[in-house]
Amino acid sequence: MRSLALLLTAILPLGAQMPASPRGHGSGPNPMARILDLSPEQQTQAKAIREKHRGALKADHAAVRAQAEAFHAVMQDPKTGEAQLRQAFDQMNAARFQAMLEARAMHQEMRAILTPDQQAKADAMKAQFQERRKARMAARRAAWQQRHQAQDPQNN
């Protein structure tokens, strides 16, 4: 589910007009729209694409959450058999996959309104985002390992 959230946060902002947030960003056009230098027409198209997919994305997100909760509930029940666990797991993954398909469809529509230069800039930004994410994950992993080594010195 975390990867879905990351995917959606990377896709949804393209050209969005965001309301002011308590953190102080979003009072004007989306930074992505400024960075990619979206024209007013592209911003309008992006908004229409987001509106088109908003309901399905919201429903998919709710379905993912519900299936994940159902899976975790049966996972905690010691009476649950393997077949029931597999079924709950498959349902959870099916919901995740459906959400990814919807997000992908929206992403492809968004990408189609970009010029080749904007697409290249978006690709570079995505690569930077992925590198920063990998670095954060590596730092978290190292910190976790340090904590656990300090707590359990006999396994060092």
C-alpha positions as CSV (number, residue, x, y, z in Angstrom):
1,M,0.0,0.0,0.0
2,R,2.9,2.3,0.7
3,S,4.0,2.0,-3.0
4,L,0.5,2.9,-4.1
5,A,0.6,6.0,-1.9
6,L,4.0,6.9,-3.4
7,L,2.8,6.3,-6.9
8,L,-0.3,8.5,-6.3
9,T,1.7,11.3,-4.8
10,A,4.0,11.3,-7.7
11,I,1.2,11.2,-10.3
12,L,-1.7,13.3,-8.9
13,P,0.2,16.6,-8.6
14,L,0.8,17.2,-12.3
15,G,-0.6,20.6,-13.0
16,A,-2.9,20.6,-9.9
17,Q,-4.3,23.8,-8.4
18,M,-3.8,23.0,-4.7
19,P,-5.6,24.6,-1.8
20,A,-3.6,26.2,0.9
21,S,-2.4,23.7,3.4
22,P,-1.5,24.1,7.1
23,R,2.2,23.4,6.2
24,G,2.3,26.5,4.1
25,H,2.5,25.1,0.6
26,G,0.0,24.9,-2.1
27,S,-1.4,28.4,-2.1
28,G,-0.8,28.7,-5.8
29,P,-0.2,26.5,-8.8
30,N,1.4,23.1,-8.1
31,P,5.2,23.2,-8.0
32,M,5.2,20.4,-10.6
33,A,3.2,22.7,-13.0
34,R,5.9,25.4,-12.5
35,I,8.8,23.1,-12.8
36,L,7.5,21.5,-16.0
37,D,6.3,24.9,-17.2
38,L,2.8,23.7,-18.0
39,S,0.8,26.0,-20.3
40,P,-2.6,27.1,-19.1
41,E,-4.2,24.7,-21.6
42,Q,-2.1,21.8,-20.2
43,Q,-3.1,22.7,-16.6
44,T,-6.7,22.7,-17.7
45,Q,-6.2,19.3,-19.4
46,A,-4.4,17.9,-16.3
47,K,-7.2,19.1,-14.1
48,A,-9.8,17.4,-16.3
49,I,-7.8,14.2,-16.3
50,R,-7.6,14.2,-12.5
51,E,-11.3,14.9,-12.2
52,K,-12.0,12.0,-14.5
53,H,-10.1,9.6,-12.4
54,R,-10.7,11.0,-8.9
55,G,-13.8,8.9,-8.1
56,A,-12.2,5.7,-9.3
57,L,-8.9,6.4,-7.4
58,K,-10.8,7.2,-4.3
59,A,-12.9,4.0,-4.5
60,D,-9.8,2.0,-5.3
61,H,-7.9,3.4,-2.3
62,A,-10.9,2.6,0.0
63,A,-11.0,-1.0,-1.4
64,V,-7.3,-1.4,-0.9
65,R,-7.6,-0.2,2.7
66,A,-10.6,-2.5,3.4
67,Q,-8.9,-5.6,1.9
68,A,-5.7,-4.9,3.8
69,E,-7.7,-4.6,7.0
70,A,-9.5,-7.8,6.2
71,F,-6.3,-9.6,5.5
72,H,-4.7,-8.4,8.7
73,A,-7.7,-9.5,10.6
74,V,-7.7,-13.1,9.3
75,M,-3.9,-13.1,9.7
76,Q,-4.3,-12.4,13.4
77,D,-6.9,-15.1,13.9
78,P,-5.1,-18.4,14.8
79,K,-8.1,-20.4,13.6
80,T,-7.8,-19.1,10.0
81,G,-6.7,-21.8,7.6
82,E,-4.1,-21.4,4.9
83,A,-6.8,-21.4,2.1
84,Q,-8.6,-18.6,3.7
85,L,-5.3,-16.7,4.2
86,R,-4.5,-17.1,0.6
87,Q,-7.9,-15.9,-0.5
88,A,-7.7,-12.8,1.7
89,F,-4.1,-12.1,0.4
90,D,-5.2,-12.6,-3.2
91,Q,-8.2,-10.2,-2.7
92,M,-5.9,-7.6,-1.1
93,N,-3.4,-7.9,-4.0
94,A,-6.2,-7.7,-6.6
95,A,-7.5,-4.5,-5.0
96,R,-3.9,-3.1,-5.0
97,F,-3.5,-4.1,-8.7
98,Q,-6.7,-2.4,-9.7
99,A,-5.6,0.8,-8.0
100,M,-2.3,0.6,-9.8
101,L,-4.0,0.1,-13.1
102,E,-6.2,3.2,-12.5
103,A,-3.3,5.3,-11.4
104,R,-1.3,4.1,-14.5
105,A,-4.1,5.0,-16.8
106,M,-4.2,8.5,-15.3
107,H,-0.4,8.8,-15.5
108,Q,-0.4,7.8,-19.2
109,E,-3.1,10.4,-20.0
110,M,-1.1,13.0,-18.1
111,R,2.1,12.1,-19.9
112,A,0.3,12.4,-23.2
113,I,-0.4,16.1,-22.7
114,L,3.3,16.9,-22.0
115,T,5.8,18.0,-24.7
116,P,8.8,15.8,-25.3
117,D,10.9,18.3,-23.3
118,Q,8.5,18.2,-20.4
119,Q,8.4,14.4,-20.5
120,A,12.2,14.3,-20.3
121,K,12.1,16.8,-17.3
122,A,9.4,14.7,-15.6
123,D,11.5,11.5,-16.2
124,A,14.6,13.2,-14.6
125,M,12.5,14.3,-11.6
126,K,11.1,10.8,-11.2
127,A,14.7,9.4,-11.3
128,Q,15.8,11.9,-8.6
129,F,12.8,11.1,-6.5
130,Q,13.6,7.3,-6.7
131,E,17.2,7.9,-5.8
132,R,16.3,10.0,-2.8
133,R,13.8,7.3,-1.8
134,K,16.4,4.6,-2.1
135,A,18.8,6.7,0.1
136,R,16.1,7.2,2.7
137,M,15.3,3.5,2.8
138,A,19.0,2.6,3.1
139,A,19.4,5.0,6.0
140,R,16.4,3.6,7.7
141,R,17.7,0.1,7.2
142,A,21.1,1.0,8.6
143,A,19.5,2.7,11.6
144,W,17.2,-0.3,12.3
145,Q,20.2,-2.6,12.1
146,Q,22.2,-0.4,14.5
147,R,19.3,-0.3,17.0
148,H,18.8,-4.1,16.9
149,Q,22.5,-4.8,17.2
150,A,22.7,-2.5,20.2
151,Q,19.7,-4.2,21.8
152,D,21.0,-7.7,21.2
153,P,24.8,-7.6,21.7
154,Q,25.2,-11.4,21.8
155,N,24.4,-11.7,18.1
156,N,27.2,-9.3,17.0
